[in-house]
Amino acid sequence: MGPQWGAVQVRVLTRALARVWALARVRVLARVRVLTRARVLTRARVLTRARVLTRARVLTRARVLTRALARARVR
């Protein structure tokens, strides 16, 4: 049990640590990917909702304008 044994132990430990680190990294990357996908989806949803709202607003404004014009014509 001299310096050689210590080197072997260090090598085994580093290999185990590397394996653990690789697994952890894969897990973290997967979680990050899922989170970013969720974020992108929510952003898209928010954008579509905003688009729908603006379209509805534009339509209501157009309706109001046409009504006003019709009223003005009647007068």
Backbone hydrogen bonds, N-H to C=O, Kabsch-Sander energy under -0.5 kcal/mol:
donor,donor_aa,acceptor,acceptor_aa,energy
6,G,2,G,-1.3
7,A,3,P,-2.1
8,V,4,Q,-2.4
9,Q,5,W,-2.7
10,V,6,G,-2.6
11,R,7,A,-2.6
12,V,8,V,-2.8
13,L,9,Q,-2.8
14,T,10,V,-3.0
15,R,11,R,-2.3
16,A,12,V,-2.6
17,L,13,L,-3.1
18,A,14,T,-2.8
19,R,15,R,-2.4
20,V,16,A,-2.7
21,W,17,L,-3.1
22,A,18,A,-2.7
23,L,19,R,-2.5
24,A,20,V,-2.9
25,R,21,W,-2.9
26,V,22,A,-2.6
27,R,23,L,-2.6
28,V,24,A,-3.0
29,L,25,R,-3.0
30,A,26,V,-2.5
31,R,27,R,-2.5
32,V,28,V,-2.9
33,R,29,L,-2.7
34,V,30,A,-2.5
35,L,31,R,-2.8
36,T,32,V,-3.0
37,R,33,R,-2.6
38,A,34,V,-2.6
39,R,35,L,-2.8
40,V,36,T,-2.9
41,L,37,R,-2.7
42,T,38,A,-2.8
43,R,39,R,-2.7
44,A,40,V,-2.7
45,R,41,L,-2.8
46,V,42,T,-2.9
47,L,43,R,-2.7
48,T,44,A,-2.9
49,R,45,R,-2.7
50,A,46,V,-2.7
51,R,47,L,-2.9
52,V,48,T,-2.9
53,L,49,R,-2.8
54,T,50,A,-3.0
55,R,51,R,-2.6
56,A,52,V,-2.7
57,R,53,L,-2.8
58,V,54,T,-3.0
59,L,55,R,-2.7
60,T,56,A,-2.8
61,R,57,R,-2.7
62,A,58,V,-2.7
63,R,59,L,-2.7
64,V,60,T,-2.8
65,L,61,R,-2.8
66,T,62,A,-3.0
67,R,63,R,-2.7
68,A,64,V,-2.7
69,L,65,L,-3.0
70,A,66,T,-2.9
71,R,67,R,-2.7
72,A,68,A,-2.8
73,R,69,L,-2.8
74,V,70,A,-2.7
75,R,71,R,-2.6
